[in-house]
Amino acid sequence: MKDSRNNTNIYVDERLSILEKVDKEDNIYYPGENITFTIICINNSDEEIYNILIKDTLPNEVIPLDENGYYVETSKGEIKQKGNIIEVVVDSIKPKEAIRLIIRGKVSG
């Protein structure tokens, strides 16, 4: 599987930027391998921003690690999982603050 995604969305305003990467530089994954996505959301402005939703839809080829679902960790906010959709809701993000989101799944066979 070659990862070529544009499935991450931030719904708030243009003062935020997002960076997304996977754990392999060549982006090539084989069935059964774990894949880790790291998403960083940065407030580039000089103002605090409120009510941020970061939403990522994982490709169909990425399945949960086990019966507990995907491994999801965030530096700030509330995590919600529904199927292959991961959402993080953040009350506020201070100027120049960054939020890190890590999602780990497995490549289906």
Sequence and secondary structure as in RCSB ss.txt:
>XXXX:A:sequence
MKDSRNNTNIYVDERLSILEKVDKEDNIYYPGENITFTIICINNSDEEIYNILIKDTLPNEVIPLDENGYYVETS
KGEIKQKGNIIEVVVDSIKPKEAIRLIIRGKVSG
>XXXX:A:secstr
 B     EEEES TTEEEEEEES TT B  TT EEEEEEEEEE SSS EEEEEEEEE  TTEE SBTTB EEEES
SSEEEEETTEEEEEEEEE TT EEEEEEEEEE  
